[in-house]
Amino acid sequence: MLFLVSMEPQVSESILLSKREAARTLSISVRTLDNLIAAKEVPVRRIGRRVLIARQYLEQFALRKNLPR
């Protein structure tokens, strides 16, 4: 029997994602995500030095119809 194991961490079950995980989820660069955070388009939570984004906020952002420019 052969088992395939993914070396990529599973982020689908996490409530809070790192910026890298959030960017990967949205299929954008971390720099673009940083710009969205700076523009307050995507809210973040800070825990110590870590900047985390709630999966719920990513889903709300991705499902918005009219994105401000």
C-alpha positions as CSV (number, residue, x, y, z in Angstrom):
1,M,0.0,0.0,0.0
2,L,1.3,3.4,-0.9
3,F,0.5,6.6,1.0
4,L,1.1,10.1,-0.4
5,V,1.9,12.7,2.2
6,S,1.8,16.4,1.3
7,M,4.7,18.4,2.6
8,E,2.7,21.6,2.5
9,P,1.0,22.5,5.8
10,Q,-2.8,22.2,5.9
11,V,-4.3,25.6,6.4
12,S,-7.9,24.8,5.5
13,E,-8.8,24.1,9.2
14,S,-7.1,27.1,10.8
15,I,-9.2,29.9,12.1
16,L,-6.3,32.4,12.0
17,L,-3.8,32.5,9.2
18,S,-0.4,34.0,8.8
19,K,0.1,36.6,6.1
20,R,1.8,34.0,3.9
21,E,-1.0,31.5,4.4
22,A,-3.7,34.2,3.8
23,A,-2.0,35.4,0.6
24,R,-1.7,31.8,-0.7
25,T,-5.4,31.4,0.1
26,L,-6.4,34.4,-1.9
27,S,-3.8,33.6,-4.7
28,I,-2.1,37.0,-4.2
29,S,1.4,38.0,-3.1
30,V,2.2,38.9,0.5
31,R,3.0,42.4,-0.7
32,T,-0.4,42.8,-2.2
33,L,-1.9,41.5,1.1
34,D,0.2,44.0,3.0
35,N,-1.2,46.8,0.8
36,L,-4.8,45.6,1.5
37,I,-4.1,45.5,5.2
38,A,-2.6,49.1,5.1
39,A,-5.7,50.3,3.2
40,K,-7.8,48.6,5.9
41,E,-9.5,46.4,3.3
42,V,-8.6,43.2,5.3
43,P,-8.7,43.4,9.1
44,V,-5.9,41.7,11.1
45,R,-5.4,40.5,14.6
46,R,-2.0,41.1,16.3
47,I,-0.8,38.6,18.8
48,G,2.6,39.7,20.0
49,R,4.6,40.4,16.8
50,R,2.5,38.1,14.7
51,V,0.0,39.5,12.3
52,L,-2.9,37.1,11.7
53,I,-5.9,37.2,9.5
54,A,-9.2,35.4,10.4
55,R,-10.3,33.0,7.7
56,Q,-13.8,34.6,8.0
57,Y,-12.4,38.0,7.0
58,L,-10.7,36.5,3.9
59,E,-13.9,34.8,2.8
60,Q,-15.8,38.1,3.3
61,F,-13.2,40.0,1.3
62,A,-13.2,37.4,-1.5
63,L,-17.0,37.4,-1.8
64,R,-17.4,41.2,-2.0
65,K,-18.8,42.2,-5.3
66,N,-17.7,45.9,-5.5
67,L,-14.1,46.3,-4.5
68,P,-13.1,50.0,-3.8
69,R,-10.3,51.3,-6.0
